[in-house]
Amino acid sequence: MEVHRLRILFLTLALASVLPGCAWFGRDRDTAPEAVAAAAAPTGESGEQPIIDPRVERRQIKRASIDTEDFEIGVYGGILSIEDFESNPVYGARFAYHLTEDFFLEATVGQSRAGRTSYENLSGAAELLTDDERDYTYYALSAGWNALPGEVFIGKNRAYNTAFYLVAGIGSTRFAGDDLFTVSGGFGYRVLPNDWMAVHFDVRDHVYDTDLLGEKKIVNNLEAHLGLSIFF
């Protein structure tokens, strides 16, 4: 009986010495993360700050200032070859309305002056036309198509919008005292140095019937000119 009581007393003492140690170790395990977080947090700041800051700084975006005007007005100058009357300087003005990115309408007016024919030069004093009749003026209303839009590069960091276009139209030519119905057509190349200005190089053919030299025929008056225009 005494032995049994001694065993119970021994087990009680053993449990009393073991359980406080377990409780101590458990308490250390529960509080260790808090101690680590408190040690890692900067002085004067809470350790409960989120890892990712949801506050995103907004960027200031500058929008490009691109003109969207559809009207174009300009001037040009070049050379006009009047059949049988030599090649002479020509100058004029153009007005265009861009219907879409591909199609546009164009009105042009040009002025030149006819030279002398080979017959006049060989015959000496013979004059086929008076001084006023040598004035050459044409008007044309045309439709254009930007057939090949693209870009041209100058150096490594500069690129300009371009377009190769075709035009065809009808109009009138006043020459040698007559008003002649005229069909015109040709092509051009346009370069935009910026968003409001364009440089043009055009080649046109002005076709009409005439019997000025005694025989009715179709003449082709070729023109090449360089122009400058602005959008508004």
Residue frames as a rotation matrix with the C-alpha (Angstrom) as fourth column:
MET 1
0.568 0.823 0.000 0.00
0.823 -0.568 0.000 0.00
0.000 0.000 -1.000 0.00
GLU 2
0.452 -0.510 -0.732 2.85
0.137 -0.771 0.621 2.33
-0.881 -0.381 -0.279 0.84
VAL 3
-0.600 -0.699 0.389 4.50
0.452 0.104 0.886 1.51
-0.660 0.707 0.254 -2.48
HIS 4
-0.069 0.669 0.740 1.34
0.986 -0.066 0.152 2.48
0.151 0.740 -0.655 -4.39
ARG 5
0.827 0.390 -0.405 1.12
0.484 -0.860 0.160 5.81
-0.286 -0.328 -0.900 -2.61
LEU 6
0.014 -0.911 -0.411 4.78
0.142 -0.405 0.903 6.51
-0.990 -0.071 0.123 -3.32
ARG 7
-0.573 -0.176 0.800 4.19
0.777 0.195 0.599 5.90
-0.261 0.965 0.025 -7.06
ILE 8
0.441 0.818 0.369 1.26
0.875 -0.483 0.024 8.34
0.198 0.312 -0.929 -7.14
LEU 9
0.727 -0.225 -0.649 3.31
0.220 -0.819 0.530 10.95
-0.650 -0.528 -0.546 -5.31
PHE 10
-0.344 -0.933 0.104 6.21
0.338 -0.020 0.941 10.49
-0.876 0.359 0.322 -7.72
LEU 11
-0.351 0.298 0.888 3.99
0.934 0.046 0.354 10.80
0.065 0.953 -0.295 -10.81
THR 12
0.738 0.663 -0.130 2.37
0.674 -0.734 0.082 13.93
-0.041 -0.148 -0.988 -9.38
LEU 13
0.385 -0.681 -0.623 5.74
0.075 -0.649 0.757 15.58
-0.920 -0.338 -0.198 -8.80
ALA 14
-0.563 -0.614 0.553 6.92
0.563 0.205 0.800 14.57
-0.605 0.762 0.231 -12.27
LEU 15
0.052 0.674 0.737 3.84
0.971 -0.208 0.121 16.06
0.235 0.709 -0.665 -13.96
ALA 16
0.824 0.273 -0.496 4.12
0.447 -0.851 0.274 19.23
-0.347 -0.448 -0.824 -11.91
SER 17
0.015 -0.913 -0.407 7.71
0.069 -0.406 0.911 19.73
-0.998 -0.041 0.057 -13.08
VAL 18
-0.646 -0.275 0.712 7.01
0.654 0.281 0.702 18.91
-0.393 0.920 -0.002 -16.77
LEU 19
0.235 0.878 0.417 3.75
0.972 -0.199 -0.127 20.83
-0.028 0.435 -0.900 -17.44
PRO 20
0.669 0.004 -0.743 5.06
0.167 -0.975 0.145 24.33
-0.724 -0.221 -0.654 -16.54
GLY 21
-0.444 -0.890 -0.108 7.97
-0.005 -0.118 0.993 23.80
-0.896 0.441 0.047 -18.95
CYS 22
-0.496 0.337 0.800 5.58
0.855 0.348 0.384 22.87
-0.149 0.875 -0.461 -21.78
ALA 23
0.623 0.771 -0.133 3.45
0.749 -0.637 -0.184 25.89
-0.226 0.015 -0.974 -21.05
TRP 24
0.297 -0.602 -0.741 6.55
-0.013 -0.779 0.627 28.08
-0.955 -0.176 -0.239 -21.11
PHE 25
-0.747 -0.590 0.307 7.75
0.244 0.186 0.952 26.68
-0.618 0.786 0.005 -24.44
GLY 26
-0.122 0.778 0.617 4.25
0.992 0.118 0.047 27.06
-0.036 0.618 -0.786 -25.90
ARG 27
0.714 0.381 -0.588 4.10
0.434 -0.899 -0.055 30.66
-0.549 -0.216 -0.807 -24.83
ASP 28
-0.197 -0.862 -0.468 7.46
-0.114 -0.454 0.884 31.36
-0.974 0.228 -0.009 -26.44
ARG 29
-0.717 -0.069 0.694 6.29
0.607 0.427 0.670 29.76
-0.343 0.901 -0.265 -29.68
ASP 30
0.284 0.922 0.264 3.11
0.956 -0.252 -0.151 31.88
-0.073 0.296 -0.952 -29.78
THR 31
0.815 0.066 -0.575 4.80
0.193 -0.968 0.161 35.19
-0.546 -0.242 -0.802 -29.05
ALA 32
-0.169 -0.973 0.155 7.95
0.528 0.044 0.848 34.70
-0.832 0.225 0.507 -31.13
PRO 33
-0.172 0.100 0.980 6.42
0.963 -0.191 0.189 36.01
0.206 0.977 -0.064 -34.46
GLU 34
0.848 0.518 0.111 5.15
0.477 -0.838 0.263 39.14
0.229 -0.171 -0.958 -32.69
ALA 35
0.554 -0.719 -0.419 8.58
0.186 -0.384 0.905 39.80
-0.811 -0.579 -0.079 -31.26
VAL 36
-0.371 -0.702 0.608 10.19
0.764 0.142 0.630 39.34
-0.529 0.698 0.484 -34.70
ALA 37
0.183 0.527 0.830 7.65
0.886 -0.455 0.093 41.65
0.427 0.718 -0.550 -36.36
ALA 38
0.951 0.167 -0.261 8.14
0.283 -0.814 0.508 44.29
-0.128 -0.557 -0.821 -33.67
ALA 39
0.183 -0.966 -0.182 11.91
0.306 -0.120 0.944 44.08
-0.934 -0.229 0.274 -34.08
ALA 40
-0.412 -0.347 0.843 11.67
0.877 0.102 0.470 44.32
-0.249 0.932 0.262 -37.90
ALA 41
0.592 0.704 0.392 9.30
0.775 -0.631 -0.038 47.32
0.220 0.327 -0.919 -37.90
PRO 42
-0.313 -0.716 0.624 11.00
0.455 -0.690 -0.563 50.75
0.834 0.107 0.542 -38.14
THR 43
-0.725 -0.024 -0.688 11.10
0.667 -0.269 -0.695 52.87
-0.169 -0.963 0.211 -35.05
GLY 44
-0.699 0.518 -0.493 7.85
-0.263 -0.827 -0.497 54.81
-0.665 -0.218 0.714 -34.62
GLU 45
-0.404 0.567 -0.718 5.94
-0.865 0.020 0.502 52.78
0.299 0.823 0.482 -37.31
SER 46
0.314 0.629 0.711 3.41
-0.760 0.615 -0.209 50.04
-0.569 -0.475 0.671 -36.95
GLY 47
-0.741 -0.621 0.256 4.35
-0.397 0.712 0.579 46.53
-0.542 0.327 -0.774 -37.98
GLU 48
-0.132 0.793 0.595 0.91
0.434 0.586 -0.685 46.02
-0.891 0.168 -0.421 -39.57
GLN 49
-0.043 0.074 -0.996 1.57
-0.697 -0.717 -0.023 48.01
-0.716 0.693 0.082 -42.80
PRO 50
0.853 0.401 0.333 0.60
-0.050 0.699 -0.713 46.20
-0.519 0.592 0.616 -46.07
ILE 51
-0.023 -0.897 0.442 3.33
0.544 0.360 0.758 44.76
-0.839 0.258 0.480 -48.22
ILE 52
-0.525 -0.056 0.849 1.94
0.829 -0.258 0.495 46.43
0.192 0.964 0.182 -51.43
ASP 53
-0.663 0.276 -0.696 0.99
0.134 -0.871 -0.473 50.10
-0.737 -0.407 0.540 -51.28
PRO 54
-0.032 0.730 0.683 -2.33
0.916 0.295 -0.272 50.50
-0.400 0.617 -0.678 -53.19
ARG 55
0.624 0.250 -0.740 -1.76
0.074 -0.962 -0.263 54.21
-0.778 0.110 -0.619 -53.76
VAL 56
0.054 -0.548 0.835 -0.58
0.954 0.274 0.118 54.58
-0.294 0.791 0.537 -57.40
GLU 57
-0.287 -0.248 -0.925 0.89
0.094 -0.968 0.231 57.86
-0.953 -0.021 0.301 -58.57
ARG 58
0.666 0.641 0.381 -0.94
0.477 0.028 -0.879 59.17
-0.574 0.767 -0.287 -61.65
ARG 59
-0.469 -0.839 0.277 1.11
0.739 -0.201 0.643 60.06
-0.484 0.506 0.714 -64.70
GLN 60
0.174 0.442 -0.880 0.60
-0.195 -0.860 -0.471 63.32
-0.965 0.254 -0.064 -66.55
ILE 61
-0.183 -0.148 0.972 -0.09
0.811 0.535 0.235 62.45
-0.555 0.832 0.022 -70.22
LYS 62
-0.358 -0.010 -0.934 0.41
-0.320 -0.938 0.133 65.14
-0.877 0.346 0.333 -72.87
ARG 63
0.423 0.611 0.669 -1.92
0.491 0.466 -0.736 64.75
-0.761 0.640 -0.103 -75.83
ALA 64
-0.642 -0.673 0.367 -0.50
0.645 -0.215 0.734 65.41
-0.415 0.708 0.572 -79.29
SER 65
0.035 0.613 -0.789 -1.81
-0.142 -0.778 -0.612 68.57
-0.989 0.133 0.059 -80.95
ILE 66
-0.792 -0.233 0.564 -2.77
0.453 0.394 0.800 67.26
-0.408 0.889 -0.206 -84.40
ASP 67
-0.555 0.602 -0.574 -4.80
-0.661 -0.739 -0.135 69.42
-0.505 0.304 0.808 -86.74
THR 68
-0.504 0.479 0.718 -7.87
0.492 0.843 -0.217 67.75
-0.710 0.244 -0.661 -88.23
GLU 69
0.002 0.508 -0.862 -8.82
-0.485 -0.753 -0.445 70.42
-0.875 0.418 0.245 -90.80
ASP 70
0.161 0.189 0.969 -10.06
0.593 0.766 -0.247 69.19
-0.789 0.614 0.011 -94.18
PHE 71
0.973 0.213 0.089 -9.49
0.202 -0.602 -0.773 72.33
-0.111 0.770 -0.628 -96.28
GLU 72
0.037 -0.998 0.041 -6.22
0.710 0.056 0.702 73.09
-0.704 0.003 0.711 -98.06
ILE 73
0.978 0.207 0.005 -5.13
0.157 -0.722 -0.674 76.21
-0.136 0.660 -0.739 -99.91
GLY 74
0.188 -0.982 -0.032 -1.84
0.430 0.053 0.901 76.92
-0.883 -0.183 0.432 -101.63
VAL 75
0.705 -0.109 -0.701 0.20
-0.596 -0.627 -0.502 78.36
-0.385 0.771 -0.507 -104.48
TYR 76
0.402 -0.597 0.695 2.56
0.502 0.778 0.378 76.81
-0.766 0.197 0.612 -107.00
GLY 77
0.536 -0.297 -0.791 4.98
-0.709 -0.666 -0.230 77.62
-0.458 0.684 -0.567 -109.79
GLY 78
0.092 -0.507 0.857 6.65
0.227 0.848 0.478 75.65
-0.970 0.151 0.193 -112.55
ILE 79
-0.782 -0.407 -0.472 6.94
-0.406 -0.242 0.881 75.11
-0.473 0.881 0.024 -116.29
LEU 80
0.308 0.894 0.326 4.13
-0.022 0.349 -0.937 74.70
-0.951 0.282 0.127 -118.84
SER 81
-0.833 -0.534 0.145 4.85
0.083 0.139 0.987 73.34
-0.547 0.834 -0.072 -122.31
ILE 82
0.245 0.902 -0.355 2.27
-0.329 -0.267 -0.906 74.84
-0.912 0.339 0.231 -124.69
GLU 83
0.038 -0.247 0.968 2.28
0.672 0.724 0.158 72.70
-0.740 0.645 0.193 -127.81
ASP 84
0.258 -0.118 0.959 3.76
0.917 -0.281 -0.281 74.61
0.303 0.952 0.036 -130.77
PHE 85
0.669 0.064 0.741 4.36
0.004 -0.997 0.083 77.66
0.743 -0.052 -0.667 -128.52
GLU 86
-0.291 -0.950 0.111 7.44
-0.196 -0.054 -0.979 76.72
0.936 -0.307 -0.171 -126.48
SER 87
0.157 0.216 -0.964 7.76
0.862 0.446 0.240 76.06
0.482 -0.869 -0.116 -122.74
ASN 88
-0.227 -0.118 0.967 7.13
-0.111 -0.983 -0.146 78.95
0.968 -0.140 0.210 -120.40
PRO 89
-0.991 -0.129 -0.035 6.83
0.026 0.070 -0.997 79.66
0.131 -0.989 -0.066 -116.66
VAL 90
-0.062 0.997 -0.035 3.46
0.103 0.041 0.994 78.99
0.993 0.058 -0.105 -115.06
TYR 91
-0.989 -0.141 0.052 2.10
-0.036 -0.111 -0.993 79.96
0.145 -0.984 0.105 -111.67
GLY 92
-0.199 0.978 -0.061 -1.23
-0.155 0.030 0.987 79.39
0.968 0.206 0.145 -110.00
ALA 93
-0.598 0.151 0.787 -3.29
-0.802 -0.097 -0.590 78.62
-0.013 -0.984 0.179 -106.91
ARG 94
-0.510 0.427 -0.747 -5.11
0.033 0.877 0.479 75.56
0.860 0.219 -0.462 -105.68
PHE 95
-0.356 0.497 0.791 -7.93
-0.935 -0.195 -0.297 74.91
0.007 -0.845 0.534 -103.24
ALA 96
-0.556 0.083 -0.827 -8.75
-0.163 0.965 0.207 71.40
0.815 0.249 -0.523 -102.03
TYR 97
0.117 0.613 0.781 -11.31
-0.992 0.026 0.127 69.74
0.057 -0.790 0.611 -99.80
HIS 98
-0.822 -0.480 -0.307 -10.38
-0.445 0.877 -0.182 66.33
0.356 -0.013 -0.934 -98.37
LEU 99
0.188 0.972 -0.144 -13.49
-0.705 0.235 0.669 64.17
0.684 -0.024 0.729 -98.30
THR 100
1.000 -0.002 0.003 -11.75
0.000 0.756 0.655 61.25
-0.004 -0.655 0.756 -96.60
GLU 101
0.327 -0.941 0.084 -8.18
-0.254 -0.002 0.967 60.12
-0.910 -0.338 -0.240 -95.98
ASP 102
-0.279 -0.443 0.852 -8.13
0.582 0.628 0.517 58.70
-0.764 0.640 0.083 -99.53
PHE 103
-0.090 0.367 0.926 -10.19
0.971 -0.172 0.163 61.07
0.219 0.914 -0.341 -101.70
PHE 104
-0.305 -0.014 -0.952 -10.26
0.419 -0.900 -0.121 64.83
-0.855 -0.436 0.280 -102.22
LEU 105
0.617 0.483 0.621 -11.68
0.786 -0.338 -0.518 67.50
-0.040 0.808 -0.588 -104.54
GLU 106
-0.274 -0.828 -0.490 -9.43
0.628 -0.540 0.561 70.18
-0.728 -0.154 0.668 -106.00
ALA 107
0.862 0.441 0.251 -9.92
0.488 -0.586 -0.647 73.47
-0.138 0.680 -0.720 -107.85
THR 108
-0.150 -0.973 -0.178 -6.95
0.709 -0.231 0.666 75.06
-0.689 -0.026 0.724 -109.63
VAL 109
0.961 0.274 0.029 -6.33
0.214 -0.679 -0.703 78.20
-0.173 0.681 -0.711 -111.63
GLY 110
0.084 -0.994 0.066 -3.11
0.688 0.106 0.718 78.80
-0.721 -0.015 0.693 -113.55
GLN 111
0.907 0.130 -0.402 -1.55
-0.127 -0.823 -0.554 81.54
-0.402 0.553 -0.729 -115.66
SER 112
-0.050 -0.939 0.340 1.17
0.602 0.243 0.760 81.43
-0.797 0.243 0.554 -118.30
ARG 113
0.468 0.136 -0.873 2.15
-0.506 -0.769 -0.391 83.13
-0.725 0.624 -0.291 -121.55
ALA 114
0.768 -0.092 0.634 2.75
0.469 0.754 -0.459 81.52
-0.436 0.650 0.622 -124.90
GLY 115
-0.201 -0.907 -0.370 5.98
0.040 -0.385 0.922 81.95
-0.979 0.171 0.114 -126.79
ARG 116
0.102 0.138 -0.985 6.54
-0.914 -0.378 -0.148 82.03
-0.393 0.916 0.088 -130.52
THR 117
0.828 0.211 0.520 6.09
0.003 0.925 -0.380 79.14
-0.561 0.316 0.765 -132.90
SER 118
-0.165 -0.913 0.373 8.87
0.496 0.250 0.832 77.86
-0.853 0.322 0.411 -135.14
TYR 119
0.154 0.292 0.944 7.05
0.979 -0.174 -0.107 79.40
0.133 0.940 -0.313 -138.13
GLU 120
0.974 0.224 0.020 7.08
0.216 -0.958 0.188 82.81
0.061 -0.179 -0.982 -136.49
ASN 121
0.458 -0.875 -0.161 10.75
-0.016 -0.189 0.982 82.49
-0.889 -0.447 -0.101 -135.66
LEU 122
-0.281 -0.599 0.750 11.65
0.713 0.393 0.581 81.45
-0.643 0.698 0.316 -139.23
SER 123
0.244 0.485 0.840 9.44
0.940 -0.332 -0.081 83.94
0.240 0.809 -0.537 -141.04
GLY 124
-0.737 -0.639 0.220 10.73
0.561 -0.760 -0.328 86.89
0.377 -0.119 0.919 -139.12
ALA 125
-0.923 0.321 0.213 7.98
-0.370 -0.890 -0.266 89.52
0.104 -0.325 0.940 -138.86
ALA 126
-0.258 0.892 -0.372 4.93
-0.202 0.327 0.923 87.23
0.945 0.313 0.096 -139.20
GLU 127
-0.881 0.066 0.468 2.84
-0.469 0.001 -0.883 87.16
-0.059 -0.998 0.030 -136.01
LEU 128
-0.635 0.674 -0.379 0.15
0.325 0.677 0.660 84.51
0.701 0.296 -0.648 -135.57
LEU 129
0.260 0.693 -0.673 -1.12
0.930 0.009 0.369 85.95
0.262 -0.721 -0.642 -132.28
THR 130
0.390 -0.080 0.917 -1.40
-0.119 -0.992 -0.035 89.40
0.913 -0.095 -0.397 -130.83
ASP 131
-0.653 -0.706 0.276 0.24
-0.319 -0.074 -0.945 90.25
0.687 -0.705 -0.177 -127.55
ASP 132
-0.263 0.635 0.727 -3.00
-0.957 -0.077 -0.278 89.81
-0.121 -0.769 0.628 -125.59
GLU 133
0.666 0.587 -0.460 -3.82
-0.673 0.739 -0.031 86.50
0.322 0.331 0.887 -127.30
ARG 134
-0.115 -0.795 -0.596 -0.62
-0.218 0.605 -0.766 84.98
0.969 0.042 -0.242 -126.00
ASP 135
-0.470 0.045 0.882 -1.95
-0.882 -0.065 -0.467 85.02
0.036 -0.997 0.070 -122.45
TYR 136
-0.326 0.274 -0.905 -2.76
-0.106 0.941 0.323 81.47
0.940 0.201 -0.277 -121.35
THR 137
-0.570 0.241 0.786 -5.18
-0.822 -0.165 -0.545 80.92
-0.002 -0.956 0.292 -118.44
TYR 138
-0.424 0.447 -0.788 -6.76
-0.066 0.852 0.519 77.66
0.903 0.272 -0.332 -117.32
TYR 139
-0.215 0.469 0.857 -9.31
-0.976 -0.080 -0.201 76.59
-0.025 -0.880 0.475 -114.72
ALA 140
-0.418 0.045 -0.907 -9.84
-0.249 0.955 0.161 73.01
0.874 0.293 -0.388 -113.57
LEU 141
0.181 0.481 0.858 -12.02
-0.981 0.145 0.126 71.12
-0.064 -0.865 0.498 -111.13
SER 142
-0.237 -0.452 -0.860 -10.53
-0.526 0.804 -0.277 67.71
0.817 0.386 -0.428 -110.32
ALA 143
0.871 0.380 0.312 -10.99
-0.479 0.520 0.707 64.66
0.107 -0.765 0.635 -108.15
GLY 144
-0.081 -0.989 -0.120 -7.98
-0.806 0.136 -0.576 63.10
0.586 0.051 -0.809 -106.48
TRP 145
0.930 0.279 -0.238 -7.10
-0.125 0.850 0.512 59.76
0.345 -0.447 0.826 -104.97
ASN 146
0.194 -0.869 0.456 -4.24
-0.975 -0.119 0.187 59.18
-0.108 -0.481 -0.870 -102.49
ALA 147
0.668 0.133 -0.732 -3.09
-0.456 0.851 -0.260 55.95
0.589 0.508 0.629 -104.09
LEU 148
0.262 -0.687 -0.678 0.07
0.589 0.670 -0.451 55.33
0.764 -0.282 0.580 -102.06
PRO 149
0.777 -0.035 0.628 0.16
-0.462 -0.710 0.531 56.96
0.428 -0.703 -0.568 -98.61
GLY 150
0.514 -0.656 -0.553 3.39
0.675 0.707 -0.212 56.43
0.530 -0.265 0.806 -96.71
GLU 151
0.880 -0.340 -0.331 6.37
0.065 -0.605 0.794 58.06
-0.470 -0.720 -0.510 -95.00
VAL 152
0.568 -0.805 0.171 9.73
0.201 -0.066 -0.977 59.46
0.798 0.590 0.124 -95.98
PHE 153
0.793 -0.362 -0.491 12.66
0.555 0.097 0.826 59.28
-0.252 -0.927 0.278 -93.55
ILE 154
0.557 -0.671 0.489 15.33
-0.102 -0.639 -0.762 61.96
0.824 0.375 -0.425 -93.25
GLY 155
-0.395 -0.756 0.522 18.13
-0.748 -0.064 -0.660 60.85
0.533 -0.651 -0.540 -90.96
LYS 156
-0.823 -0.022 -0.567 17.49
0.217 0.911 -0.351 58.49
0.524 -0.412 -0.745 -88.04
ASN 157
-0.725 0.476 -0.499 14.96
0.553 -0.030 -0.832 60.49
-0.411 -0.879 -0.241 -86.04
ARG 158
-0.494 0.556 -0.669 12.83
-0.523 -0.804 -0.283 62.31
-0.695 0.210 0.688 -88.62
ALA 159
-0.760 0.376 0.529 9.87
0.613 0.685 0.394 60.86
-0.214 0.624 -0.751 -90.53
TYR 160
-0.680 0.533 -0.503 7.29
-0.523 -0.834 -0.176 62.77
-0.514 0.143 0.846 -92.59
ASN 161
0.027 0.797 0.603 3.92
0.287 0.572 -0.769 61.67
-0.958 0.194 -0.213 -93.91
THR 162
-0.786 -0.279 -0.552 3.69
-0.445 -0.364 0.818 61.45
-0.429 0.889 0.162 -97.69
ALA 163
0.191 0.822 0.536 1.21
0.134 0.519 -0.844 60.48
-0.972 0.233 -0.011 -100.38
PHE 164
-0.951 -0.302 -0.057 1.43
-0.040 -0.060 0.997 59.67
-0.305 0.951 0.045 -104.07
TYR 165
-0.130 0.991 -0.034 -1.88
0.114 -0.019 -0.993 60.69
-0.985 -0.133 -0.111 -105.64
LEU 166
-0.759 0.053 0.649 -3.69
0.650 0.105 0.753 60.67
-0.028 0.993 -0.114 -108.97
VAL 167
-0.336 0.654 -0.678 -5.95
-0.015 -0.723 -0.690 63.47
-0.942 -0.222 0.253 -110.22
ALA 168
-0.772 0.197 0.604 -8.35
0.630 0.121 0.767 63.88
0.078 0.973 -0.218 -113.13
GLY 169
-0.195 0.726 -0.659 -10.79
0.431 -0.540 -0.723 66.63
-0.881 -0.426 -0.208 -113.96
ILE 170
0.064 0.310 0.949 -12.40
0.975 -0.222 0.007 69.01
0.213 0.924 -0.316 -116.43
GLY 171
-0.012 -0.068 -0.998 -12.18
0.496 -0.867 0.053 72.73
-0.868 -0.494 0.044 -116.94
SER 172
0.896 0.317 0.310 -11.58
0.434 -0.483 -0.760 75.52
-0.091 0.816 -0.571 -119.42
THR 173
-0.194 -0.972 -0.131 -8.55
0.778 -0.234 0.583 77.09
-0.598 0.011 0.802 -121.10
ARG 174
0.885 0.398 -0.243 -8.55
0.197 -0.792 -0.578 80.63
-0.423 0.463 -0.779 -122.45
PHE 175
-0.222 -0.975 0.022 -5.92
0.268 -0.039 0.963 80.98
-0.938 0.220 0.270 -125.17
ALA 176
-0.920 -0.249 0.302 -5.62
0.356 -0.215 0.910 82.79
-0.162 0.944 0.286 -128.51
GLY 177
-0.762 0.646 -0.056 -8.95
-0.646 -0.749 0.149 84.54
0.055 0.150 0.987 -127.91
ASP 178
-0.034 0.752 -0.658 -10.91
-0.390 0.596 0.702 81.28
0.920 0.281 0.273 -127.44
ASP 179
-0.117 0.098 0.988 -12.35
-0.956 0.258 -0.139 79.45
-0.269 -0.961 0.063 -124.45
LEU 180
-0.207 -0.127 -0.970 -11.54
-0.625 0.780 0.032 75.78
0.752 0.613 -0.241 -124.92
PHE 181
0.806 0.480 0.346 -13.10
-0.583 0.550 0.598 72.86
0.097 -0.684 0.723 -123.03
THR 182
-0.131 -0.979 -0.159 -10.19
-0.764 0.202 -0.612 71.08
0.631 0.041 -0.774 -121.36
VAL 183
0.936 0.235 -0.261 -9.67
-0.042 0.812 0.582 67.66
0.348 -0.534 0.771 -119.82
SER 184
0.104 -0.931 0.349 -6.77
-0.816 -0.281 -0.505 67.44
0.569 -0.232 -0.789 -117.37
GLY 185
0.981 0.147 -0.126 -5.09
-0.051 0.825 0.562 64.64
0.186 -0.545 0.817 -115.50
GLY 186
0.129 -0.992 0.016 -1.85
-0.437 -0.071 -0.897 63.66
0.890 0.109 -0.442 -113.87
PHE 187
0.520 -0.073 -0.851 -0.16
0.665 0.659 0.350 62.67
0.536 -0.748 0.392 -110.65
GLY 188
0.369 -0.407 0.836 1.52
-0.493 -0.848 -0.196 64.28
0.788 -0.340 -0.513 -107.67
TYR 189
-0.024 -0.454 -0.891 3.61
0.712 0.618 -0.334 63.65
0.702 -0.642 0.308 -104.60
ARG 190
0.520 0.324 0.790 2.82
-0.278 -0.811 0.516 65.36
0.808 -0.488 -0.332 -101.30
VAL 191
-0.328 -0.658 -0.678 5.10
0.651 0.363 -0.667 65.68
0.685 -0.660 0.309 -98.24
LEU 192
0.744 0.598 0.297 3.89
0.139 -0.574 0.807 67.04
0.653 -0.560 -0.510 -94.88
PRO 193
-0.355 -0.925 0.138 6.76
0.062 -0.170 -0.984 68.67
0.933 -0.341 0.117 -92.93
ASN 194
-0.976 0.154 0.155 4.30
-0.169 -0.083 -0.982 69.23
-0.139 -0.985 0.107 -90.05
ASP 195
-0.582 0.797 0.164 0.58
0.692 0.591 -0.416 68.85
-0.428 -0.129 -0.895 -89.31
TRP 196
0.350 0.779 -0.520 -0.57
0.326 -0.622 -0.712 72.04
-0.878 0.080 -0.472 -91.06
MET 197
0.243 -0.342 -0.908 1.65
-0.778 -0.628 0.028 72.45
-0.580 0.699 -0.419 -94.13
ALA 198
0.522 -0.051 0.851 2.28
0.376 0.910 -0.176 70.40
-0.766 0.412 0.494 -97.28
VAL 199
-0.275 -0.646 -0.712 4.78
-0.627 -0.440 0.642 70.51
-0.728 0.623 -0.284 -100.15
HIS 200
0.630 0.605 0.487 3.53
0.039 0.601 -0.798 69.29
-0.776 0.521 0.355 -103.55
PHE 201
-0.654 -0.640 -0.404 5.22
-0.445 -0.107 0.889 68.18
-0.612 0.761 -0.215 -106.75
ASP 202
0.281 0.892 0.354 2.73
0.008 0.367 -0.930 67.74
-0.960 0.264 0.096 -109.59
VAL 203
-0.924 -0.373 -0.080 2.72
-0.091 0.012 0.996 66.75
-0.371 0.928 -0.045 -113.24
ARG 204
0.056 0.998 0.014 -0.42
0.048 0.012 -0.999 67.55
-0.997 0.057 -0.047 -115.25
ASP 205
-0.884 -0.175 0.434 -1.54
0.430 0.062 0.901 67.23
-0.184 0.983 0.021 -118.87
HIS 206
-0.190 0.812 -0.552 -4.09
-0.191 -0.582 -0.790 69.72
-0.963 -0.045 0.266 -120.27
VAL 207
-0.814 -0.048 0.580 -5.84
0.475 0.521 0.710 68.33
-0.336 0.852 -0.401 -123.34
TYR 208
0.111 0.877 -0.467 -8.16
-0.026 -0.467 -0.884 70.20
-0.993 0.110 -0.029 -125.73
ASP 209
0.135 0.036 0.990 -9.07
0.947 0.289 -0.139 70.50
-0.291 0.957 0.005 -129.42
THR 210
0.199 -0.089 -0.976 -7.85
-0.046 -0.996 0.082 73.47
-0.979 0.029 -0.202 -131.46
ASP 211
0.503 -0.076 0.861 -7.57
0.852 0.214 -0.478 74.60
-0.148 0.974 0.172 -135.11
LEU 212
0.632 -0.265 -0.729 -5.35
0.060 -0.920 0.387 77.56
-0.773 -0.288 -0.565 -134.37
LEU 213
-0.380 -0.889 -0.257 -2.74
-0.313 -0.137 0.940 76.58
-0.870 0.438 -0.226 -136.96
GLY 214
-0.322 0.340 -0.884 -5.27
-0.945 -0.170 0.279 75.79
-0.056 0.925 0.376 -139.69
GLU 215
-0.295 0.214 -0.931 -5.78
-0.252 0.923 0.292 72.11
0.922 0.321 -0.219 -138.92
LYS 216
0.500 0.557 0.663 -7.97
-0.793 -0.014 0.609 70.80
0.348 -0.830 0.435 -136.09
LYS 217
-0.099 -0.578 -0.810 -6.06
0.043 0.810 -0.584 68.60
0.994 -0.093 -0.056 -133.72
ILE 218
0.923 0.291 -0.253 -5.80
0.225 0.126 0.966 67.51
0.313 -0.948 0.051 -130.07
VAL 219
0.088 -0.915 0.394 -3.01
-0.306 -0.402 -0.863 69.21
0.948 -0.045 -0.315 -128.20
ASN 220
0.654 -0.027 -0.756 -1.32
0.662 0.505 0.554 68.08
0.367 -0.863 0.348 -124.99
ASN 221
0.283 -0.535 0.796 0.12
-0.353 -0.830 -0.433 70.81
0.892 -0.159 -0.423 -122.82
LEU 222
0.320 -0.262 -0.910 2.31
0.707 0.705 0.045 69.25
0.630 -0.659 0.411 -120.16
GLU 223
0.428 -0.117 0.896 2.92
-0.485 -0.866 0.118 71.03
0.763 -0.486 -0.427 -116.87
ALA 224
0.135 -0.420 -0.898 5.27
0.776 0.608 -0.168 70.36
0.616 -0.674 0.408 -113.96
HIS 225
0.161 -0.040 0.986 5.18
-0.323 -0.946 0.014 72.53
0.933 -0.321 -0.165 -110.86
LEU 226
-0.552 -0.360 -0.752 6.21
0.654 0.372 -0.659 72.70
0.516 -0.856 0.030 -107.21
GLY 227
0.071 0.712 0.699 3.75
-0.097 -0.692 0.715 74.07
0.993 -0.118 0.020 -104.67
LEU 228
-0.938 -0.264 -0.224 3.24
0.217 0.054 -0.975 74.93
0.270 -0.963 0.007 -101.01
SER 229
-0.066 0.979 0.190 -0.10
-0.106 -0.197 0.975 74.71
0.992 0.045 0.117 -99.19
ILE 230
-0.926 -0.126 0.356 -1.56
-0.354 -0.042 -0.934 74.96
0.133 -0.991 -0.006 -95.71
PHE 231
-0.433 0.800 -0.416 -4.49
0.630 0.598 0.496 73.23
0.645 -0.047 -0.762 -93.98
PHE 232
-0.931 0.184 0.316 -7.18
-0.339 -0.760 -0.554 75.20
0.138 -0.623 0.770 -92.22
